[in-house]
Amino acid sequence: MGGMTYSRAHLYCLSGTGNTLRVARWAARKITDLGVPTELASIRVTKNEIEANRDRDRLVAILSPAHGFTAP
């Protein structure tokens, strides 16, 4: 992770067929293995919930499927 340390990780996922969810679960497992408590949630959370989770030492990732090399 480039020398950066994180206190927590939040992964937000949008998955239609389940492929992105599979990748999100894999990423969450790898981040947890690095000792960072990780939470995986549906991307259907509100903007206020995402804003509430903004800390400098918190990793936030948004995972979404790609269709023709762009977002759906």
C-alpha positions as semicolon CSV with decimal commas, in nm:
position;residue;x (nm);y (nm);z (nm)
1;M;0,000;0,000;0,000
2;G;0,284;0,237;-0,073
3;G;0,392;0,293;0,289
4;M;0,052;0,434;0,385
5;T;-0,114;0,289;0,692
6;Y;-0,489;0,278;0,737
7;S;-0,698;0,244;1,054
8;R;-0,996;0,100;0,864
9;A;-1,108;0,022;0,510
10;H;-1,454;0,067;0,364
11;L;-1,532;-0,097;0,030
12;Y;-1,855;0,002;-0,145
13;C;-1,968;-0,238;-0,417
14;L;-2,219;-0,232;-0,703
15;S;-2,260;-0,572;-0,866
16;G;-2,515;-0,696;-1,114
17;T;-2,404;-1,051;-1,199
18;G;-2,190;-1,103;-0,890
19;N;-1,848;-1,069;-1,053
20;T;-1,771;-0,731;-0,891
21;L;-1,895;-0,863;-0,557
22;R;-1,654;-1,155;-0,592
23;V;-1,365;-0,912;-0,655
24;A;-1,477;-0,691;-0,365
25;R;-1,481;-0,989;-0,128
26;W;-1,134;-1,089;-0,248
27;A;-1,003;-0,734;-0,193
28;A;-1,163;-0,717;0,153
29;R;-1,001;-1,047;0,249
30;K;-0,658;-0,928;0,128
31;I;-0,686;-0,595;0,310
32;T;-0,798;-0,774;0,629
33;D;-0,499;-1,009;0,595
34;L;-0,280;-0,696;0,607
35;G;-0,428;-0,620;0,950
36;V;-0,671;-0,346;0,847
37;P;-1,030;-0,390;0,974
38;T;-1,242;-0,392;0,658
39;E;-1,612;-0,334;0,594
40;L;-1,782;-0,427;0,266
41;A;-2,117;-0,263;0,187
42;S;-2,356;-0,215;-0,101
43;I;-2,300;0,105;-0,297
44;R;-2,662;0,190;-0,225
45;V;-2,554;0,379;0,089
46;T;-2,628;0,750;0,092
47;K;-2,375;1,025;0,030
48;N;-2,412;1,129;0,397
49;E;-2,297;0,785;0,512
50;I;-1,991;0,805;0,287
51;E;-1,914;1,160;0,406
52;A;-1,936;1,044;0,769
53;N;-1,664;0,787;0,701
54;R;-1,404;1,035;0,569
55;D;-1,088;1,025;0,778
56;R;-0,734;1,081;0,654
57;D;-0,625;0,736;0,769
58;R;-0,927;0,550;0,630
59;L;-0,918;0,376;0,294
60;V;-1,238;0,408;0,090
61;A;-1,284;0,216;-0,235
62;I;-1,575;0,205;-0,477
63;L;-1,601;-0,107;-0,693
64;S;-1,829;-0,119;-0,996
65;P;-1,862;-0,339;-1,304
66;A;-1,726;-0,214;-1,637
67;H;-1,912;-0,236;-1,966
68;G;-1,701;-0,166;-2,270
69;F;-1,425;-0,023;-2,046
70;T;-1,655;0,231;-1,883
71;A;-1,899;0,241;-1,593
72;P;-2,254;0,116;-1,655
